[in-house]
Amino acid sequence: MTPDRAAVAAPANPPPFYDEMVDGRGGIRPHWRGLVGLLASLPQGGLADRARRLDRAFEEEGIATVLPADPGQGPAQRPWRCDPLPMVLPAGEFAALEAGLAQRAALLSAILADLYGPQHLLAAGLLPPALVFANPAFLRPCRAPVPPAGPIIHLMAVDLIRNSRGEWQVLADRTGAPNGLGFARENRRMVARVMPEAFRFVQVRQLRPFFDHWLDSLQRAAPPGSDNPRIGLLTPGAAHASWVEHVFLARELGCALVEGGDLTARDGAVFLKTLKGLQRVHVLVRQVEGRHVDPLELSPDSAVGVPGLLDAMRAGGVKVLNDPGSHLAEAPALAAFLPRLAKHLLGEPLRLPSVPTVWLGDPAALAAVLAAPERWMIRPALDGTAPALHPGELGDSARAHLLARIRAAPANFAATEAIAPSAVPALDGQGLAPKPLVLRLFALADGAGAWRTMPGGLARLLEEGDRLAGRLPREGVAKDVWVLSEDRTDIVGPAAFALPPLAIRRVSAELPSRVADDLYWLGRYVERLENAARLLRAVIVRLARGWLLPRDLAELRALARCLADAGLIDREVASAAPDGPALPGAIAEVCLPGRPVAQLFDHVGRLTRAVRDRLTTDMWTTITHFAAEARERAAEACRGLEELNEAAGAILRFSAGLAGLAAENMVRGGGWLFLDLGRRIERAMHTARDLAHALDQPPARVEAGLRLAIELCDSAITYRARYLSVLQPGPVLDLVLADPGNPRSVAYQLEAVERRLAEVQGLPEGDLARTAGALRAEAEAMVEAVAAASEPAVEAVRLPARLRALSAQVGALSEAIARRYFSHVPVAQALGVGEEQAEG
């Protein structure tokens, strides 16, 4: 149960690092010469200018990673950064890495197949049981007497460093759910965008064929009988550090981006919960940690898994790639045993060696490390993501504590030789400087028995303080990886995957329920922001007049009540004198961090990120641009009324921009339906509520309420064009309540809700659509009552109670929509009661 003795000896002092671009004689290595020629052709400061453009491009497209923030503040978004100068690999060197990575992938897959199957390696003493049974990544429910068809590892990555002798060595294996592919793809796309001439100086192999092979392999991995397999990418959700990458990968592969709550396992198969019902999913690309994929059998507290997923896998109803148990091969101590296992399982030496690693459960290895601890990096034996500790960098107390822990439980630790990684030129200010580098390459089992390595990868620069082992630094700078092509190299894609002719489909209800929920609430929160901006602007206009007339005071009282109902100010402020200091002070604070407007922006930002896979790049860029402008203006709103007015205008531009993009860029399917449905529901609710406050006046002062109603519904120009300057209850209420051509009227919203619900339900007479129609008829009936009254002003001021009831009924309709389409809670008949009650 001991690793090779050759790896136990303490290494010599590491020599200086290997320079990737410059050889030992000061000359430029041949494969860098084309790129150096490009740099020479750029004007002074040209590379720094490209770097700024590259940073701006990543920021504009929202390509970011999630980082921990201050306690209580939640995660923080940090724009992804990529150095404009790539890492260059010659064709011959990449071919050697490709062969070594393919062999390593096959070896690790064979090891996992044995450990989750007959366990001959343990019985023969080739692996210590402590590295398997004590590892939390060893998922006992995944054991099977018959190995699964195909490799357990479908996609893997290796982190490589080059030692001072110019030899590539594996620092870590990533066999569970390797990340970085999406960012590598985006690095290439963005570098090509800001430095297109570079690809004329240097012949670079393309990345697209790798993704074609990946999609082909996923289609071939589907269970038998899947004519047109549905593929899903299982993600932990928008709060995960790699969420943006998951969005990119789902788009690149043309598959659905799903969370655990979107799926259900039934009768040995997995289904996607959509508005239309359950849709079969045949293949899942797993980006969730293996031990969290099934709360029933693995992790009861998991919020990202699918209950019953393992049972569906055993039944052959779904293929999950990579297998949930594949994280086991990431244990750092396993590297110490790979040379011997390669000879035993493959009958050949290991082509791509690891950085010399020992398991301290072996007494000889323990003695070597304790004799010269400063020459090693100490790592947990089983956790490949934990950072390494270098005893030479620790203080005396911390070093003594670490060595004491090692002596107490040596089997819990592995040690990796401390070597200086190679350095690559990177932009540092206006010039270039050598930076240490870790290279991540990706290999794929193509479904035809071969392993394919992506001709490129993800390189990360290491800054001072970054740990060489463990997770790659999220705050570091990345590099695109260029593999040079040879003139005779042909680009070979996968053979065509036979599919039957596809029937033409124009459906709107195959949207996942979670996505529909997010889009619905995105529409509602954007509309709340718009309503807040209109109310604030109406208040600011009146406060800015200085001396307030009785009519102004009446309108301010009504507006204050509207603000309180919208949750923007306290009710005590709303009941105070409108010409006192309370109202101006309260509205000056609504945009502060943690206050109502800032909270609405937080909701909009969260939901926009959650539905990013449903937005085109143009839509995402435009929305985030308008949102950033509005939020920036809102942050300055506390300075005074003028700044608050500018913030309100920016919010209205953001809302209008989103509405225009949705109207012109979104297919009239489920996504657009629910985004628009949320906006119409919210607008109908707050318009009815605000009109109730505007009309809550004595009959003699109804004109002030009518003027306010027209203003809040942004209908003053239309009213003047129709009726000039005469304000009367019937015409005003017809325009803001019942006019089917006014996009701000209540009836317009409810008619749109009726149409949307009929489209989703597929039946014009659907029950929810009928409810919306009845509410629209109630709005029209109010206008008819005012028009028929002998004293319209008296009848108009009787409407607030009916308007508030209408707003509440629209809210009840919203709850019914949520039960029907988002939570899928049925309406149950209560025993002994003749009324229907919603289950909750």
Order of alpha helices (4+ residues) and beta strands (2+ residues): alpha-alpha-beta-beta-beta-alpha-alpha-beta-beta-alpha-alpha-alpha-beta-alpha-beta-beta-beta-beta-beta-alpha-beta-alpha-beta-alpha-beta-alpha-beta-beta-beta-beta-beta-beta-alpha-alpha-alpha-alpha-alpha-alpha-alpha-alpha-alpha-alpha-alpha-alpha-alpha-alpha-alpha-beta-beta
